[in-house]
Amino acid sequence: MAKLGAALVLCAGCGSARPLSEAPPPPVARAADASVPRVEIRREDGITLEEAIRLAMEQNPRLLAVRGAVLLAEAQRLTASQWPFNPALTVEGDRALPWSEQGDNSLGLGVSQEFEVGGQRRRRSAVAAANVERVQASVADEERLLKAEVANAFYEVLALEGQRTLALENVEIAGKLLAAAAARFEAKQIAEVDLNLVRLQTDQARNESARTDARARTARLRLAALMGEPAGAELVFKGTLGVAPLEIEPDQAVRLAIGHRPDVAARRHAVREAERGIELEESLVTPNPELGVFFGDEFTSIGGLSERDWLLGFEIRLRLPVFNRRKGEIAQARARMGIAAAELAELERQVEREVEVALEKLRIARDTVRLYEEQLNPLSRRNLGEFETAYRAGEVGTLEVLRAQEDRNRVARGYQEALLEYSAARIEIESALGGEVPK
């Protein structure tokens, strides 16, 4: 793998930078997963991309809130698996009023229970289980998107810190040029207007350094927020911007994405949930019978005669599906099935487009970085060095050396931006493939 750029250790709030041994940027596919046992991270040693993603998986408030949907779905599945009907207890009794000609007393006790038929509870549980799988896949997709967001923010911090280092170098170069211009002015080799141009260039370099430093601090704060770290936390990041080879055919990439993307899996589970919903609605057409048994004690007294009867019986209640055969509910379930299937097909087409666009972005970004590395960077450095030497010797004017310095600054900033664009393109293709990148 070709290494591009300087590795950096970044300190949130302090803005320091020092070189490290170069290493390729770790892909999102190797990011820590929430299911991995938590390990202690030594923040003072520098947080890598993998560690930043692991912290985000453990602490990001938005993700923690989304994961609560899994608990809700699990509770719904528990409800669906329970027996839905409790037995009903009936107590009846009567007693003759005092002015009645005969004394009649009765007491009755009954218990009834509704029973599900047609596998309703099994089908209801299947719907709830498919819903759990859909929610779990949706949460996994939120994790996929958060990993990509953290990785982009991480590399943005690296790029801005690299630009900050370049800005500091430009301030140093501008200071040396100003000293040389002042010496030439004292020797009456240049006019005061030329000296003022160099002073203006120096001030612009200092202003650009301050602006870059502010942007770097903002990027570090945003990354810390994504990681769920408290405001004002002093964090150290370490990593490198670089180019890693990726050889994959578009057709293979599309198959990989459709097979591994959690949002595609969520849509598939939604289709399965809709299918089970149709089966459940169709099973509800058959009415549930309600069975009951009762015990009665009747006492009758007429004149001096009395009679007591003990009764034991049963009853069956069945609602006849004459007027309501749940045609509307079944039609709604089938409509939901059609919508879910259409959404799955549309998402698969969208994934195919995303993969194609991401691969093209990666190719363009790789070619751009290669152009800077092989041509623009060496040429701009050589030109600036030659013009500085010629300026000190009095062979060129101030404007020529300022233009050479501006060209070098523009190329250096463009190189950092190209590295950042490549990192963003690499993250985009890894995220588009569902975090799976062939090694």
C-alpha positions in Angstrom: 0.0 0.0 0.0 1.3 3.4 -0.9 1.5 5.8 2.1 0.5 9.4 1.6 0.6 12.2 4.1 2.1 12.5 7.5 0.8 10.5 10.5 -0.3 12.7 13.3 -1.2 12.6 17.0 -3.9 15.1 17.6 -4.9 16.6 21.0 -8.3 18.1 21.3 -8.0 21.5 22.8 -4.3 21.8 22.6 -3.7 21.5 18.8 -0.3 19.8 19.0 1.0 17.6 16.2 3.9 15.2 16.0 5.0 12.6 13.4 4.2 8.9 13.9 5.2 5.8 11.9 2.9 5.7 8.9 0.2 3.1 8.6 -2.8 2.6 6.3 -6.1 3.9 7.5 -8.1 1.1 9.2 -11.2 0.4 7.2 -14.7 0.8 8.7 -15.1 -3.0 8.2 -12.7 -3.6 11.1 -14.4 -1.2 13.4 -15.4 -2.4 16.9 -18.8 -3.9 17.1 -21.2 -3.3 20.0 -21.3 -7.0 20.8 -17.5 -7.1 21.5 -16.7 -7.1 25.2 -15.9 -3.6 26.3 -12.2 -2.9 26.9 -10.6 0.0 28.6 -9.1 2.6 26.2 -6.1 4.7 27.3 -7.2 8.0 25.9 -3.9 9.7 26.9 -2.0 7.3 24.5 -4.0 8.5 21.5 -7.4 7.2 20.2 -7.3 5.3 16.9 -10.1 5.1 14.5 -11.1 1.6 15.7 -11.2 2.9 19.3 -13.2 6.0 18.3 -15.8 3.8 16.6 -15.9 1.5 19.6 -16.5 4.4 22.0 -19.3 5.7 19.7 -20.9 2.3 19.7 -20.9 2.3 23.5 -21.7 5.9 24.2 -23.4 7.8 21.4 -26.7 9.0 22.8 -28.6 8.8 19.5 -27.5 5.2 19.0 -28.4 4.3 22.6 -31.9 5.7 22.1 -32.3 3.7 18.9 -31.3 0.5 20.6 -34.2 0.9 23.0 -36.5 -0.1 20.0 -35.1 -3.6 20.3 -36.3 -3.9 23.9 -39.7 -2.8 22.8 -39.9 -5.3 20.0 -38.7 -8.1 22.4 -41.5 -7.1 24.8 -44.0 -7.2 21.9 -42.8 -10.7 21.0 -43.3 -11.8 24.7 -46.8 -10.4 24.6 -47.6 -12.2 21.3 -46.4 -15.6 22.7 -48.6 -15.4 25.8 -52.1 -16.9 26.1 -54.3 -14.0 25.3 -57.5 -14.9 27.2 -58.0 -15.4 30.9 -60.8 -17.6 32.2 -64.1 -15.9 33.2 -65.7 -16.7 36.5 -69.5 -16.2 36.8 -71.4 -16.2 40.1 -75.2 -16.0 40.1 -77.8 -16.2 43.0 -81.3 -15.2 43.9 -83.6 -15.3 46.9 -87.4 -15.0 47.2 -88.7 -11.8 48.7 -90.4 -12.1 52.1 -94.0 -11.5 50.8 -93.6 -14.2 48.1 -96.0 -17.2 48.4 -93.2 -19.5 47.8 -89.5 -19.5 48.8 -87.1 -20.0 45.9 -83.3 -19.7 46.4 -80.6 -20.5 43.9 -76.9 -20.2 43.6 -74.8 -20.8 40.5 -71.1 -20.9 39.7 -69.6 -21.0 36.3 -66.2 -20.9 34.6 -65.7 -20.2 30.9 -62.6 -20.0 28.7 -62.0 -18.8 25.1 -59.7 -21.0 23.0 -57.7 -19.9 20.0 -58.0 -22.1 16.9 -56.2 -22.1 13.5 -52.7 -21.5 15.0 -53.5 -17.9 15.8 -51.0 -17.6 18.6 -48.3 -19.3 16.6 -48.9 -16.9 13.7 -49.0 -13.9 16.0 -45.6 -15.0 17.5 -44.2 -15.3 14.0 -45.2 -11.7 13.1 -43.6 -10.5 16.3 -40.4 -12.5 15.7 -40.1 -11.0 12.2 -40.6 -7.5 13.7 -37.8 -8.2 16.2 -35.5 -9.2 13.4 -36.5 -6.1 11.4 -35.8 -3.8 14.3 -32.5 -5.4 15.0 -31.5 -5.0 11.4 -32.6 -1.3 11.5 -30.4 -0.8 14.6 -27.5 -2.4 12.8 -28.0 0.0 10.0 -27.9 2.9 12.4 -24.6 1.5 13.6 -23.3 1.3 10.1 -24.2 4.9 9.4 -22.7 6.0 12.7 -19.4 4.2 12.0 -19.2 6.0 8.6 -20.0 9.3 10.3 -17.3 8.8 12.9 -14.7 7.7 10.4 -15.4 10.7 8.2 -15.1 13.0 11.2 -11.9 11.2 12.3 -10.2 11.7 8.9 -11.5 15.3 8.7 -9.6 16.0 12.0 -6.5 14.4 10.5 -6.7 16.4 7.4 -7.4 19.7 9.2 -4.5 19.0 11.5 -2.3 18.4 8.5 -3.5 21.7 7.0 -2.7 23.4 10.3 0.8 22.0 10.2 1.2 23.3 6.7 -0.2 26.7 7.8 2.5 26.9 10.5 5.1 26.0 8.0 3.8 28.7 5.7 4.1 31.2 8.5 7.7 30.2 9.1 8.5 30.4 5.4 6.7 33.8 5.2 8.8 35.0 8.2 12.0 34.0 6.5 10.9 35.7 3.3 10.1 38.8 5.2 13.5 38.9 6.8 15.1 38.5 3.4 12.9 41.3 2.0 13.8 43.6 4.9 17.5 42.9 4.3 17.2 43.7 0.6 15.2 46.8 1.4 17.9 48.0 3.8 20.4 47.4 1.0 18.1 49.5 -1.3 17.7 46.5 -3.6 13.8 46.6 -3.5 11.3 49.3 -3.1 9.1 49.7 0.0 6.1 48.5 -1.9 7.8 45.2 -2.4 8.5 45.0 1.3 4.9 45.7 2.1 3.8 43.0 -0.2 5.8 40.5 1.7 4.5 41.8 5.0 0.9 41.4 3.7 1.7 37.9 2.7 3.1 37.1 6.2 -0.1 38.5 7.8 -2.2 36.4 5.5 -0.3 33.3 6.4 -0.8 34.0 10.1 -4.5 34.6 9.6 -4.9 31.4 7.6 -3.0 29.5 10.4 -5.5 30.9 13.0 -8.5 30.0 10.8 -7.2 26.5 10.2 -6.6 26.0 13.9 -10.2 27.1 14.7 -11.6 24.7 12.1 -9.5 21.8 13.5 -10.8 22.5 17.0 -14.4 22.5 15.7 -13.8 19.2 14.0 -12.3 17.6 17.1 -15.4 18.8 19.2 -17.7 17.3 16.6 -15.8 14.0 16.7 -15.9 13.9 20.5 -19.7 14.5 20.4 -20.2 11.6 18.0 -18.1 9.4 20.4 -20.4 10.4 23.3 -17.6 12.1 25.2 -18.4 14.9 27.6 -18.0 18.5 26.5 -14.5 19.9 27.1 -12.9 16.4 27.2 -9.2 16.5 26.3 -8.9 13.8 23.7 -5.8 12.7 21.7 -6.3 11.1 18.2 -3.7 9.3 16.2 -3.9 8.0 12.7 -2.8 8.7 9.1 -4.3 9.7 5.8 -3.3 7.2 3.1 -4.4 5.2 0.1 -5.3 1.6 0.5 -5.7 -0.7 -2.6 -9.2 -1.9 -3.3 -9.7 -4.3 -6.2 -13.4 -5.3 -6.7 -15.6 -5.7 -9.7 -18.8 -3.6 -9.7 -21.0 -6.7 -10.0 -19.3 -8.3 -7.1 -19.6 -5.1 -5.1 -23.4 -5.0 -5.7 -23.9 -8.6 -4.7 -21.8 -8.0 -1.6 -23.8 -4.9 -0.7 -27.2 -6.5 -1.2 -26.1 -9.5 0.8 -24.6 -7.6 3.8 -26.3 -4.2 4.1 -28.4 -4.2 7.3 -31.0 -1.8 5.7 -31.6 -4.4 3.0 -32.0 -7.1 5.6 -34.4 -4.9 7.5 -36.6 -4.5 4.4 -36.5 -8.3 3.9 -37.7 -8.8 7.4 -40.4 -6.3 6.8 -41.6 -8.4 3.8 -41.5 -11.5 6.0 -43.4 -9.7 8.7 -46.1 -8.6 6.2 -46.4 -12.2 4.9 -46.9 -13.5 8.4 -49.4 -10.7 9.0 -51.5 -12.0 6.0 -51.5 -15.5 7.5 -52.5 -14.1 10.9 -55.4 -12.1 9.5 -56.7 -15.1 7.5 -56.5 -17.3 10.6 -58.6 -14.8 12.5 -61.6 -15.5 10.1 -62.2 -18.7 12.0 -64.0 -17.8 15.3 -62.6 -18.8 18.6 -65.0 -21.1 20.6 -65.7 -20.3 24.2 -66.3 -23.3 26.5 -67.8 -23.1 30.0 -69.0 -25.4 32.8 -71.4 -24.4 35.6 -72.7 -25.7 38.9 -76.1 -24.7 40.3 -78.0 -25.2 43.6 -81.8 -24.6 43.5 -84.0 -24.7 46.6 -87.8 -24.5 46.3 -90.2 -24.3 49.3 -94.0 -24.3 48.8 -96.1 -24.5 51.9 -94.6 -27.2 54.0 -92.9 -28.9 51.1 -89.4 -28.3 50.0 -87.2 -29.5 47.1 -83.5 -29.1 46.4 -81.9 -29.7 43.0 -78.2 -29.9 42.2 -77.3 -28.9 38.6 -74.2 -29.4 36.5 -73.9 -28.3 32.9 -71.8 -26.8 30.1 -72.1 -24.3 27.4 -70.4 -23.5 24.1 -70.3 -20.0 22.5 -69.3 -19.5 19.0 -69.5 -16.2 17.0 -70.6 -17.1 13.5 -68.6 -15.4 10.8 -71.6 -14.3 8.8 -71.3 -10.5 8.5 -67.6 -9.9 9.3 -65.2 -12.2 7.6 -62.3 -9.7 8.0 -62.1 -9.0 4.3 -60.9 -5.4 5.0 -58.2 -6.5 7.4 -56.9 -9.2 5.0 -56.9 -6.6 2.2 -54.9 -4.2 4.3 -52.4 -6.9 5.2 -51.9 -7.8 1.5 -51.5 -4.1 0.7 -48.8 -3.8 3.4 -47.1 -6.8 1.8 -47.1 -5.2 -1.6 -45.7 -2.0 -0.2 -42.9 -3.8 1.7 -42.0 -5.8 -1.4 -41.9 -2.6 -3.5 -39.7 -0.8 -0.9 -37.3 -3.8 -0.9 -37.0 -3.7 -4.7 -36.4 0.0 -4.7 -33.8 -0.2 -2.0 -31.9 -2.9 -3.9 -31.9 -0.6 -7.0 -30.7 2.3 -4.8 -27.9 0.2 -3.3 -26.8 -0.7 -6.8 -26.6 3.0 -7.7 -24.8 3.9 -4.4 -22.2 1.3 -5.1 -21.5 2.4 -8.6 -21.2 6.1 -7.6 -19.0 5.2 -4.6 -16.7 3.1 -6.8 -16.4 6.0 -9.3 -15.7 8.5 -6.5 -13.0 6.2 -5.2 -11.4 5.9 -8.6 -11.3 9.6 -9.2 -10.0 10.3 -5.7 -7.2 7.7 -6.1 -6.2 9.3 -9.5 -6.2 12.7 -8.0 -4.0 11.7 -5.1 -1.6 10.0 -7.5 -1.4 13.2 -9.6 -0.4 15.3 -6.5 2.1 12.7 -5.3 3.8 12.1 -8.7 3.7 15.5 -10.3 2.2 18.5 -8.5 3.9 18.1 -5.1 7.5 17.6 -6.4 7.1 20.4 -9.0 5.7 23.0 -6.5 8.4 22.3 -3.9 11.2 22.5 -6.5 9.8 25.8 -7.9 9.5 27.4 -4.5 13.0 26.4 -3.6 14.5 27.7 -6.8 12.6 31.0 -6.5 13.7 31.5 -2.9 17.3 30.9 -3.8 17.0 33.3 -6.7 15.3 35.9 -4.6 18.1 36.0 -2.0 20.5 36.3 -4.9 18.5 39.2 -6.2 17.8 37.5 -9.5 14.0 37.6 -9.3 11.5 40.1 -7.9 9.2 39.9 -4.9 6.1 39.1 -6.9 7.7 36.1 -8.5 8.6 34.5 -5.3 5.2 35.3 -3.7 3.5 33.6 -6.6 5.7 30.6 -6.2 4.9 30.5 -2.5 1.1 30.8 -3.2 1.4 28.0 -5.7 3.1 25.8 -3.2 0.5 26.6 -0.5 -2.3 25.9 -2.9 -0.8 22.6 -4.0 -0.2 21.5 -0.4 -3.8 22.3 0.6 -5.1 20.6 -2.4 -3.1 17.5 -1.6 -4.5 17.4 1.9 -8.0 17.8 0.5 -7.4 15.1 -2.0 -6.3 12.7 0.8 -9.5 13.6 2.7 -11.6 13.0 -0.4 -10.0 9.6 -0.9 -10.6 8.7 2.8 -14.3 9.8 2.4 -14.7 7.8 -0.8 -13.1 4.8 0.8 -15.5 5.1 3.8 -18.4 5.6 1.5 -17.7 2.4 -0.5 -17.2 0.4 2.7 -20.4 1.7 4.1 -22.2 1.1 0.8 -21.0 -2.5 1.0 -22.3 -2.9 4.5 -18.9 -2.8 6.1 -17.6 -5.8 4.2 -14.6 -5.1 2.0 -12.7 -8.1 0.4 -9.1 -8.2 1.5 
